[in-house]
Amino acid sequence: MARPNDKTRRRLLGGVGVAVTAALVGFAAVDAGDGTAGADPRAKLTVMAPAAPGGGWDLAAREAQQALRAASIVNNVQVVNVPGAGGTIGLTQFADFDPDPTNLMMTGTVMEGAITVQGSSVDLEDTTPIAKLAEDYEVFIVPEDSPYETIDDFVEAWQEAPSSHAIGGGGLGGTDHLLAGLFAREVGVDPGDINYVSYPGGGEVLTALLSGTVEIGVSGYNEFSDQIEAGNLRALALSAEEPVDGIDAPTFIEQGIDVNLPNWRGIVAPAGITTAERDELVAIIDEMVASDEWQDTLRRNSWEPAVVTGDDFVEFIAEDQARVDAIIEELGL
């Protein structure tokens, strides 16, 4: 599926204007007054999480906020949420920002897929890539009282009536959706027959799952980890290639299903910032990922360190967007 080539920066889903405007009050304040003159990212940063509170980008943004503050790297760090359309609503807003180096946005695999599936008029080329931070993995989960004890139990029921079993996850084209499609193809279910219900964040997926609106939930492991550890949810399968330390969940591969899909998270700045400003932001992130506070974040969340910065990150995004686009085309999503 080809993405539109025009860069007119048209708004996606204009009906969300009020909610998005409210969420962006923090950014509006940053851009007011003297603009970017004297902007100092060591003094303040505002990080957009382009998803609802409780989601993976929200978690990554708030973990970065805590590490930057606790390690005394940046004095004041704020996080704002702009949910919707797999992050492309936030991306569209962010692409219109002035070139202010005190504004950042979380991004990752989910956004790459949504850019294509949602037909976004902007993409990550309309930002300044700063750093890839880490990778985590997706998990398929069910409530503790679900009849599905294993992933094979679900596959057996799914194969008989694919559209009768709702799967809840993040935005269309995101990692959750791609994983559901790859899983379906591998077990002989037509990806086009999936009854996939998208939500703006992991918190909403959890609510839908516990209320019985969907039978299976899929999102980043850490969005469900507390409920899994409390015994309220059961993890059926993890999207890692190999077992991950600290995660008590079998991988798809361990269960004979040849599916794995990492989910990376990274940070971008607005387009048009200077090379010196980009280099300063890279230096800030380098200090953050080297800090004890960030190392503790990786351990607590069972994230895999995967730091790529600057020009190498630009190249990574181009290659990974092509990879995700190929999966989407192959699956017919």
C-alpha positions as CSV (number, residue, x, y, z in Angstrom):
1,M,0.0,0.0,0.0
2,A,1.6,3.2,-1.1
3,R,1.7,6.3,1.1
4,P,0.6,9.7,-0.4
5,N,3.7,11.7,-1.6
6,D,2.2,15.2,-1.1
7,K,3.6,17.1,1.8
8,T,0.7,19.5,2.2
9,R,0.6,18.7,6.0
10,R,-3.2,18.4,5.9
11,R,-4.8,17.5,9.2
12,L,-5.7,13.9,9.8
13,L,-9.1,13.3,11.3
14,G,-10.1,16.9,11.7
15,G,-12.9,16.1,14.1
16,V,-10.5,15.6,16.9
17,G,-9.6,19.3,17.0
18,V,-10.8,20.1,20.4
19,A,-9.2,17.2,22.2
20,V,-5.9,17.6,20.4
21,T,-5.8,21.4,21.0
22,A,-6.3,20.9,24.7
23,A,-3.6,18.3,24.9
24,L,-1.2,20.7,23.1
25,V,-1.5,23.6,25.5
26,G,2.0,22.8,26.8
27,F,3.4,23.0,23.3
28,A,1.6,26.2,22.5
29,A,3.1,27.8,25.5
30,V,6.6,26.7,24.4
31,D,6.1,28.2,20.9
32,A,4.6,31.5,22.2
33,G,6.5,34.7,22.8
34,D,10.0,34.9,21.5
35,G,9.8,31.6,19.5
36,T,13.0,29.6,19.5
37,A,15.3,32.5,20.5
38,G,17.4,31.3,23.4
39,A,15.7,27.9,23.6
40,D,17.8,25.7,25.9
41,P,16.9,22.0,26.0
42,R,19.1,21.7,29.1
43,A,16.7,24.0,30.9
44,K,13.4,22.5,29.7
45,L,12.0,19.9,27.4
46,T,8.4,19.1,26.4
47,V,8.0,15.5,25.2
48,M,4.9,14.5,23.2
49,A,3.6,11.0,23.8
50,P,1.4,10.5,20.7
51,A,-0.9,8.1,22.5
52,A,-3.2,8.0,25.5
53,P,-1.9,7.7,29.0
54,G,-1.0,4.2,29.9
55,G,0.3,3.3,26.5
56,G,3.9,2.3,25.5
57,W,4.9,5.7,24.2
58,D,3.4,7.3,27.4
59,L,5.5,4.9,29.5
60,A,8.7,5.6,27.5
61,A,8.2,9.4,27.7
62,R,7.6,9.4,31.4
63,E,10.5,7.1,32.1
64,A,12.7,9.4,30.0
65,Q,11.3,12.4,31.9
66,Q,12.2,10.7,35.3
67,A,15.7,9.7,34.2
68,L,16.5,13.2,32.7
69,R,15.4,14.9,35.9
70,A,16.9,12.4,38.4
71,A,20.3,12.4,36.7
72,S,20.2,16.3,36.6
73,I,20.6,16.3,32.8
74,V,17.6,18.6,32.1
75,N,16.0,20.8,34.7
76,N,12.4,20.7,33.7
77,V,10.8,17.9,31.6
78,Q,7.1,17.8,30.8
79,V,5.1,15.1,29.0
80,V,1.9,15.8,27.0
81,N,-0.4,13.2,25.4
82,V,-1.9,13.5,21.9
83,P,-3.6,10.2,21.2
84,G,-5.1,8.8,18.0
85,A,-4.6,7.0,14.7
86,G,-1.5,5.1,15.8
87,G,0.4,8.3,16.6
88,T,-0.2,10.0,13.3
89,I,-2.4,12.7,14.8
90,G,0.4,13.6,17.1
91,L,2.9,13.4,14.2
92,T,0.8,15.7,12.0
93,Q,0.7,18.3,14.8
94,F,4.4,17.8,15.5
95,A,5.4,18.3,11.8
96,D,3.8,21.8,12.0
97,F,5.8,22.9,15.0
98,D,8.4,25.6,14.8
99,P,12.0,24.4,14.8
100,D,12.3,24.5,18.6
101,P,14.8,22.1,20.1
102,T,13.0,22.0,23.4
103,N,10.1,20.0,21.8
104,L,10.5,16.3,21.3
105,M,8.2,13.4,20.4
106,M,8.3,9.7,21.1
107,T,8.0,7.4,18.1
108,G,8.6,3.8,17.0
109,T,7.4,0.9,15.0
110,V,3.8,1.6,15.7
111,M,3.9,5.0,14.0
112,E,5.7,3.6,11.0
113,G,2.8,1.1,10.3
114,A,0.2,3.8,11.0
115,I,1.8,6.2,8.6
116,T,1.1,3.8,5.8
117,V,-2.2,2.3,6.8
118,Q,-3.7,5.6,7.8
119,G,-2.5,7.3,4.6
120,S,-0.7,10.0,6.5
121,S,0.3,13.1,4.6
122,V,3.4,13.4,6.8
123,D,6.0,10.9,7.9
124,L,9.2,10.7,9.9
125,E,11.1,12.5,7.2
126,D,9.2,15.6,8.4
127,T,11.1,15.4,11.7
128,T,14.7,15.5,12.9
129,P,15.5,12.0,14.2
130,I,17.5,12.1,17.5
131,A,17.8,8.7,18.9
132,K,16.5,5.2,19.0
133,L,16.4,4.2,22.7
134,A,15.3,0.6,23.3
135,E,13.3,-2.3,22.1
136,D,10.5,-4.2,23.8
137,Y,8.2,-6.9,22.9
138,E,4.5,-7.5,22.3
139,V,2.4,-10.0,24.3
140,F,-0.9,-11.7,23.7
141,I,-2.9,-11.8,26.9
142,V,-6.3,-13.1,28.2
143,P,-8.2,-12.6,31.4
144,E,-7.4,-15.2,34.1
145,D,-10.8,-16.8,33.7
146,S,-10.4,-17.1,29.9
147,P,-11.0,-20.6,28.5
148,Y,-7.8,-20.2,26.5
149,E,-5.0,-21.7,28.6
150,T,-2.4,-21.7,25.8
151,I,-2.0,-20.0,22.4
152,D,-2.9,-23.3,20.8
153,D,-6.3,-23.2,22.5
154,F,-7.0,-19.9,20.9
155,V,-5.7,-20.9,17.5
156,E,-8.1,-23.9,17.5
157,A,-11.1,-21.7,18.1
158,W,-9.8,-18.9,15.8
159,Q,-9.3,-21.2,12.8
160,E,-12.9,-22.3,13.0
161,A,-14.4,-18.8,13.0
162,P,-11.8,-16.1,12.7
163,S,-14.2,-13.1,12.7
164,S,-16.0,-14.3,15.8
165,H,-13.0,-13.7,18.1
166,A,-12.2,-10.0,18.7
167,I,-8.6,-9.0,19.3
168,G,-7.9,-5.7,20.9
169,G,-4.8,-3.7,20.3
170,G,-3.4,-0.3,19.3
171,G,-3.9,1.7,16.2
172,L,-4.4,0.2,12.7
173,G,-1.0,-0.6,11.1
174,G,0.8,-0.5,14.4
175,T,2.9,-3.2,16.0
176,D,-0.1,-4.8,17.6
177,H,-2.0,-5.0,14.4
178,L,1.0,-6.2,12.4
179,L,1.7,-8.9,15.0
180,A,-1.9,-10.1,14.8
181,G,-1.6,-10.3,11.0
182,L,1.7,-12.2,11.1
183,F,0.3,-14.6,13.7
184,A,-2.9,-15.2,11.6
185,R,-0.9,-15.9,8.4
186,E,1.4,-18.3,10.3
187,V,-1.5,-20.4,11.6
188,G,-3.6,-20.4,8.4
189,V,-6.0,-17.6,9.1
190,D,-6.6,-15.0,6.4
191,P,-5.3,-11.7,7.9
192,G,-8.3,-10.0,6.2
193,D,-10.6,-12.0,8.4
194,I,-9.2,-10.8,11.7
195,N,-11.7,-9.0,13.9
196,Y,-9.2,-6.5,15.1
197,V,-10.5,-3.6,17.4
198,S,-8.1,-0.7,17.7
199,Y,-7.7,1.5,20.8
200,P,-5.6,4.6,21.5
201,G,-3.5,3.0,24.2
202,G,-2.8,0.0,26.3
203,G,-5.0,1.2,29.1
204,E,-8.1,1.1,26.9
205,V,-7.1,-2.4,25.6
206,L,-6.9,-3.6,29.2
207,T,-10.4,-2.1,30.0
208,A,-11.8,-3.8,26.9
209,L,-10.3,-7.1,27.7
210,L,-11.5,-7.1,31.3
211,S,-15.0,-6.0,30.3
212,G,-15.2,-8.8,27.8
213,T,-15.4,-6.5,24.8
214,V,-12.5,-8.4,23.2
215,E,-11.2,-11.9,23.9
216,I,-7.5,-11.3,23.4
217,G,-5.4,-8.3,24.1
218,V,-2.1,-7.4,22.4
219,S,0.3,-4.6,23.4
220,G,3.7,-4.1,24.9
221,Y,4.4,-6.5,27.7
222,N,5.0,-3.8,30.3
223,E,1.6,-2.3,29.7
224,F,0.1,-5.5,31.1
225,S,2.9,-6.7,33.4
226,D,1.4,-5.6,36.7
227,Q,-1.9,-7.3,35.9
228,I,0.0,-10.4,34.8
229,E,2.0,-10.6,37.9
230,A,-1.1,-10.0,40.0
231,G,-2.7,-13.0,38.4
232,N,-5.5,-11.1,36.7
233,L,-4.2,-11.7,33.2
234,R,-2.5,-14.7,31.6
235,A,0.3,-14.2,29.0
236,L,-0.2,-16.6,26.1
237,A,2.8,-15.6,23.8
238,L,5.6,-13.1,23.6
239,S,6.8,-11.7,20.3
240,A,10.6,-12.0,21.1
241,E,12.9,-14.3,19.1
242,E,14.2,-15.8,22.3
243,P,13.0,-15.9,25.9
244,V,13.6,-12.5,27.7
245,D,15.0,-12.3,31.2
246,G,12.5,-11.0,33.6
247,I,9.4,-11.9,31.5
248,D,7.6,-15.1,32.4
249,A,5.9,-15.7,29.1
250,P,6.5,-18.3,26.4
251,T,7.5,-16.9,23.0
252,F,5.5,-17.7,19.8
253,I,8.6,-19.5,18.5
254,E,8.9,-21.7,21.6
255,Q,5.3,-22.8,20.9
256,G,6.0,-23.7,17.3
257,I,4.7,-20.5,15.7
258,D,7.4,-18.8,13.7
259,V,6.6,-15.2,14.5
260,N,8.7,-12.5,16.2
261,L,8.4,-8.7,16.1
262,P,10.4,-6.2,18.2
263,N,8.9,-2.8,19.0
264,W,11.4,0.0,19.1
265,R,11.0,3.3,20.8
266,G,12.8,6.5,19.9
267,I,12.8,10.3,20.0
268,V,12.6,12.9,17.3
269,A,12.7,16.7,17.2
270,P,11.0,19.1,14.9
271,A,12.3,19.5,11.4
272,G,14.5,22.6,10.7
273,I,16.5,22.7,13.9
274,T,20.2,23.4,13.4
275,T,22.9,20.9,13.3
276,A,24.3,22.3,16.6
277,E,20.9,21.9,18.2
278,R,20.5,18.3,17.0
279,D,24.0,17.5,18.3
280,E,23.1,18.9,21.7
281,L,19.9,16.8,21.9
282,V,21.9,13.7,20.9
283,A,24.4,14.6,23.7
284,I,21.5,14.9,26.2
285,I,20.2,11.5,25.2
286,D,23.7,9.9,25.3
287,E,24.0,11.2,28.9
288,M,20.5,9.8,29.7
289,V,21.1,6.3,28.4
290,A,24.4,6.1,30.2
291,S,22.9,7.1,33.5
292,D,22.2,4.7,36.4
293,E,18.6,6.0,36.3
294,W,18.1,4.8,32.7
295,Q,19.8,1.5,33.3
296,D,17.3,0.9,36.1
297,T,14.5,1.8,33.7
298,L,15.7,-0.9,31.3
299,R,15.9,-3.5,34.1
300,R,12.5,-2.7,35.5
301,N,10.7,-2.7,32.2
302,S,12.7,-5.6,30.6
303,W,13.6,-3.4,27.7
304,E,16.5,-4.3,25.4
305,P,19.0,-1.4,25.0
306,A,19.2,-0.5,21.3
307,V,20.7,3.0,21.1
308,V,21.2,4.5,17.6
309,T,21.7,8.3,17.2
310,G,22.0,11.0,14.6
311,D,22.6,10.1,11.0
312,D,22.7,6.4,11.9
313,F,19.2,6.8,13.3
314,V,18.0,8.5,10.1
315,E,19.2,5.6,8.1
316,F,17.6,3.1,10.5
317,I,14.2,4.8,10.1
318,A,14.4,4.7,6.3
319,E,15.2,1.0,6.3
320,D,12.7,0.1,9.0
321,Q,9.9,2.0,7.4
322,A,10.5,0.0,4.2
323,R,10.5,-3.2,6.2
324,V,7.2,-2.4,7.9
325,D,5.7,-1.3,4.5
326,A,6.6,-4.6,3.0
327,I,4.9,-6.5,5.9
328,I,1.7,-4.4,5.4
329,E,1.7,-5.0,1.7
330,E,2.3,-8.7,2.2
331,L,-0.5,-9.0,4.7
332,G,-2.9,-6.9,2.7
333,L,-3.7,-4.6,5.7
